[in-house]
């Protein structure tokens, strides 16, 4: 299988040590200065820096809860997401093209969401089968005809991008997944940058790295711009499910960075179709809710009646135009994996443009020919549940046992419409500081795209790294780590 490495144009054969000396012919140009610096760093110094980073992250409380995992006392466990010291570097020209592709894609996805909850022109035109949308479990009838400022539904999108070699061995970017509901990870992007600047300040004087620390300012600007008309000085809150949520650190971090209140469902109430939060000075009206709670739990009077995480009457206030929910209810229909194959057609339908960023070729198992092909090639494919997330509910054929393949075969035959399949991409690798030294590990990238009056983003994103040798699963819940992402300014 062809390989592509971010730092090296050619990796050494047979697991030989990576050569970071300045004269190495196989180093990519934008990594030369960094590689020369890395070659001068003693291993013991790098190990000490890694231990320092871990100590600081633990002290600050940058952890995530692992669902289903228990410690020896039976309590839920929290883990640090491992942080890697070696950055992923992207040259300015590559980023500029990726940024254009991201703006194009998120713009089309927001147009699609507005359309399916209003005129449904794309369905009438037959571009996407109507039943794929209207029967989707993420499609919310409650959103039909609801006004959203600037026609934006996904105000914060996390688009997962991977790089894989083409037939000539050159790296090509692909969108692997669109996360439009409650995408997480941006706090790690910010904390990774802060940590790199603390540990290696000299590197930032040698490289012109584009800044990312203004993301909370852009986020607050986006949220305030999303307020309903008639809210000249909108009050914004972050709605969290609570401290036991896996991303609670991020919820608290972003609220603190934006200078807004972090609230739980019990802190809110609805009166006369307006939303208020309880404060020590009495009720205060809320105009914009940056929710980190899934649709099903937002309003027990509309969705799951047993939910204690949301607020009674919230949907009624929303439909009345008295509060904005970011991201909007019902955005999940656009990031469902059964809809993903149609995004290039959305871009052409709504924008009249060719997609800048490619999709991964995808087999839709609900189609008989695709299902037949997938069942015959399970050992070579990645098969995913259309509603799955976090690296769960998927089969990585080349890494699966015969029994796992047979179990998945039965699941596919029983419910083909619940799955898609894709070729096993050889994700690009990036040198990573692991126990044995510096070695290539597979990575992806999640830029965070903000949509308000305009579409904007900070230059970079969260690079996730599969720390286990040969693994293609980068999710933190599956043992993945993170890296700082450097976008060079020239």
Secondary structure by P-SEA (a helix, b strand, c coil): cbbbbcccccccccccccccccccccccccaaaaaaaaaaccaaaaaaaaaaaaaaaaaacbbbbbcccccccccbbbbccccccccccccaaaaaaaaaaaaaaaaaaaaaaaaaaccccccccccccccccccccccccccccccccccccccbbbbbbbbbbccccbbbbbbccccccccccaaaaaaaaaaaaaacaaaaaacccccccaaaaaaaaaaaaaccccccbbbbbbbbccccccaaaaaaaaaaaacbbbbccccccccccbbbbbccccbbbbccccccccccccccccccccccccccaaaaaaaaccbbbccccccccccccccccaaaaaaaaccccccccccccccccccaaaaaaaaaccccbbbbcccccccccccccccccaaaaaaaaaaaaacccccccccccccccccccccccbbbbbbbbbbbbbbccccccccccbbbbcccccccccccccccbbbbbbbccc
